[in-house]
Amino acid sequence: MNVRLLLASAVLLLAAACAPRNIPGTQIPDTDDSRAILKVMEQYRVAIEARDARAIQQLVSKSFRDNAGTEDPEDDLTYDNLPQALPALLSRLESPRVDLDIRQVDLKKNGVATVIYYWNASWRVPGLLDRPQRESELEQMHLQKEDNQWRIVSGF
């Protein structure tokens, strides 16, 4: 009986040793790509809080396209119109605060990734709205690897 217990313990230890490691505090596999993607997400968060349109533009792919959650093509964001649209949008915000709780990073072998995250943001829009605005929701962002750099393809 002790031999069986010893064998079962050895099998469990081997299985645990072979299990993929996660980034501490997450269920996200600890890989170079996962860490690089999380870094892009943090840079995005910091850039929003700093209202730094240029920093956000540096994170996006040339194939970037986002429909802003509407069917109206007039409010779509693309790589080409970001230099005009982002500064105008960010300049209207006052004191933006953003928390991103990354829930999942799904890496595909073709260099594409989907990030599922919980977005919790607050901001003020002086002259337009009297009270601070808040938004919390589950979001997803798509990234692709270009020249060994992860870039945002959609999901602002």
Secondary structure, DSSP 8 states (H G I E B T S, - for coil): -HHHHHHHHHHHHHHHHHS--B-TTSSSB--HHHHHHHHHHHHHHHHHHHT-HHHHHTTB-TT-EE-TTSS-GGG-EETTTHHHHHHHHHHT-EEEEEEEEEEEEEE-TTSEEEEEEEEEEEEE-TTT-SS-EEEEEEEEEEEEEETTEEEEEE--
